[in-house]
Amino acid sequence: MNLALRSFAFLLLFASAALAQSPGSRAYIGEDVYVASGQQVHNATCIFCSVQVEGDLTGHVFVLFGSLNVTGHVEKGATVIGGNAVVDSQARIGGDMTVLGGNAVYESDDSLGGSAYVLGGHLSHVPLGHGETRAHPRLSLGPLFSILLGVLVLLLLSALLVPQIRRRVIVNQTS
């Protein structure tokens, strides 16, 4: 019961922090965020929904259990947890792109200004011309690796958090 109350309080604090928008930012729970062409928004936060960026986003994008579709410009980074990210060939993400538990697709290497990391999914392959090298790393760790990593983390947590069972010595008393 105590754990349930703590979890609920954490969820309320997280939701209220997400909805406490700074000027020019958008944060929604369960409602999609759309930045139209010609429109400028600072940050976009979306929980249980998706973000579509056709205009300019001057800050970061954070999506939890939704998807990200960029055909415009994101000045800083993008993070997607539990969903997919698609970056059009004419789009641009200036910082790093991180996708956990989903796939990332980008049509042009110039679309990503920083590094791209995908854990638990696949990162699209962009063939480079002869002699070209990428300025930033592109890393994809597939679902099997993520499952094994999750099992390892659960085993370590259970070893640390589960109290040790102490053996009781039973004394046989006969009269």
C-alpha positions as CSV (number, residue, x, y, z in Angstrom):
1,M,0.0,0.0,0.0
2,N,2.8,2.4,0.9
3,L,4.6,1.7,-2.4
4,A,1.4,2.4,-4.3
5,L,0.9,5.7,-2.6
6,R,4.5,6.7,-3.3
7,S,4.2,5.7,-7.0
8,F,1.0,7.7,-7.3
9,A,2.6,10.7,-5.7
10,F,5.6,10.4,-8.0
11,L,3.2,10.2,-11.0
12,L,1.4,13.3,-9.9
13,L,4.6,15.3,-9.4
14,F,5.9,14.1,-12.8
15,A,2.7,15.1,-14.5
16,S,2.5,18.5,-12.9
17,A,6.1,19.2,-13.8
18,A,5.4,18.2,-17.4
19,L,2.4,20.4,-17.6
20,A,4.1,23.4,-15.9
21,Q,5.0,24.8,-19.3
22,S,7.5,27.5,-19.8
23,P,6.5,30.2,-22.3
24,G,6.5,28.9,-25.9
25,S,6.6,25.2,-24.8
26,R,4.1,22.5,-25.2
27,A,3.5,19.6,-22.8
28,Y,0.6,17.2,-23.1
29,I,-0.6,13.9,-21.7
30,G,-2.7,11.8,-24.0
31,E,-3.0,14.6,-26.6
32,D,-0.7,14.9,-29.7
33,V,1.6,17.8,-30.1
34,Y,1.6,19.4,-33.6
35,V,4.1,22.2,-34.6
36,A,2.8,23.5,-37.9
37,S,5.0,24.8,-40.7
38,G,6.0,28.4,-40.0
39,Q,5.3,28.0,-36.3
40,Q,8.0,28.2,-33.6
41,V,7.9,26.3,-30.3
42,H,10.6,26.1,-27.6
43,N,10.2,22.6,-26.0
44,A,7.8,19.7,-26.7
45,T,6.9,17.1,-24.1
46,C,4.4,14.4,-24.8
47,I,3.3,11.5,-22.6
48,F,1.1,8.7,-24.1
49,C,0.9,10.7,-27.4
50,S,2.9,11.7,-30.5
51,V,4.8,14.8,-31.6
52,Q,4.7,16.0,-35.3
53,V,7.2,18.8,-36.0
54,E,6.8,20.6,-39.3
55,G,7.9,24.0,-38.1
56,D,10.8,25.0,-35.9
57,L,11.4,23.7,-32.4
58,T,14.2,25.7,-30.6
59,G,14.7,23.3,-27.7
60,H,14.3,19.6,-26.9
61,V,11.6,17.0,-27.8
62,F,10.7,14.3,-25.2
63,V,8.2,11.6,-26.1
64,L,7.1,8.9,-23.6
65,F,5.1,6.0,-25.2
66,G,4.4,7.7,-28.5
67,S,6.1,8.6,-31.7
68,L,8.1,11.4,-33.1
69,N,7.9,12.6,-36.8
70,V,10.1,15.4,-37.8
71,T,9.8,17.2,-41.2
72,G,10.9,20.6,-39.9
73,H,13.8,21.6,-37.5
74,V,14.6,20.6,-33.9
75,E,17.5,22.8,-32.7
76,K,18.6,20.6,-29.8
77,G,18.0,16.9,-29.0
78,A,15.2,14.4,-29.2
79,T,14.4,11.5,-26.9
80,V,11.7,8.9,-27.5
81,I,11.0,6.2,-25.0
82,G,8.6,3.4,-26.0
83,G,8.0,4.6,-29.5
84,N,9.5,5.3,-32.9
85,A,11.2,8.3,-34.4
86,V,11.1,9.3,-38.1
87,V,13.3,12.1,-39.5
88,D,12.6,13.2,-43.1
89,S,15.4,13.9,-45.5
90,Q,14.8,17.7,-45.4
91,A,14.4,17.7,-41.6
92,R,17.2,18.5,-39.1
93,I,17.8,17.6,-35.5
94,G,20.7,19.6,-34.2
95,G,21.6,17.6,-31.2
96,D,21.6,13.9,-30.2
97,M,18.6,11.5,-30.9
98,T,18.0,8.8,-28.4
99,V,15.3,6.1,-28.9
100,L,14.7,3.5,-26.1
101,G,12.4,0.6,-26.9
102,G,11.6,1.6,-30.5
103,N,13.0,2.1,-34.0
104,A,14.5,5.2,-35.6
105,V,14.5,6.0,-39.3
106,Y,16.3,8.9,-40.9
107,E,16.6,9.4,-44.6
108,S,19.7,11.5,-44.8
109,D,22.9,11.6,-42.7
110,D,22.7,15.4,-42.7
111,S,19.4,15.2,-40.9
112,L,21.1,14.4,-37.6
113,G,23.6,16.9,-36.3
114,G,24.6,14.8,-33.2
115,S,24.8,11.2,-32.3
116,A,22.0,8.6,-32.7
117,Y,21.4,5.9,-30.1
118,V,18.8,3.2,-30.3
119,L,18.4,0.7,-27.5
120,G,15.8,-2.1,-28.0
121,G,15.1,-1.4,-31.7
122,H,16.7,-0.8,-35.0
123,L,18.3,2.3,-36.6
124,S,17.9,2.7,-40.3
125,H,21.0,2.2,-42.4
126,V,22.1,5.2,-44.4
127,P,24.7,4.2,-47.0
128,L,27.6,6.6,-47.2
129,G,29.4,7.5,-50.4
130,H,32.9,6.1,-51.0
131,G,35.4,7.5,-48.6
132,E,32.9,9.4,-46.4
133,T,32.9,9.0,-42.7
134,R,30.2,10.0,-40.1
135,A,31.0,12.9,-37.8
136,H,28.9,11.4,-35.0
137,P,28.4,7.8,-33.9
138,R,25.3,5.9,-34.8
139,L,24.6,3.0,-32.4
140,S,21.8,0.5,-32.4
141,L,21.5,-2.3,-29.9
142,G,18.8,-4.7,-30.9
143,P,15.9,-6.1,-28.9
144,L,17.7,-9.3,-27.9
145,F,20.5,-7.3,-26.2
146,S,17.9,-5.2,-24.5
147,I,16.0,-8.2,-23.1
148,L,19.3,-9.7,-21.8
149,L,20.3,-6.4,-20.2
150,G,16.8,-6.1,-18.6
151,V,17.0,-9.6,-17.2
152,L,20.5,-8.9,-15.8
153,V,19.3,-5.7,-14.2
154,L,16.4,-7.5,-12.6
155,L,18.6,-10.2,-11.2
156,L,21.0,-7.7,-9.7
157,L,18.1,-5.7,-8.2
158,S,16.5,-8.8,-6.7
159,A,19.9,-9.8,-5.2
160,L,20.3,-6.4,-3.6
161,L,16.7,-5.7,-2.5
162,V,15.3,-9.1,-1.5
163,P,16.2,-9.8,2.1
164,Q,18.3,-12.8,2.7
165,I,16.4,-15.8,4.0
166,R,18.0,-16.9,7.3
167,R,18.1,-20.5,8.2
168,R,16.4,-21.3,11.4
169,V,18.0,-24.0,13.4
170,I,15.4,-26.4,14.7
171,V,16.3,-28.0,18.0
172,N,14.7,-31.3,18.5
173,Q,13.6,-31.5,22.2
174,T,12.7,-34.9,23.4
175,S,11.9,-35.7,27.0
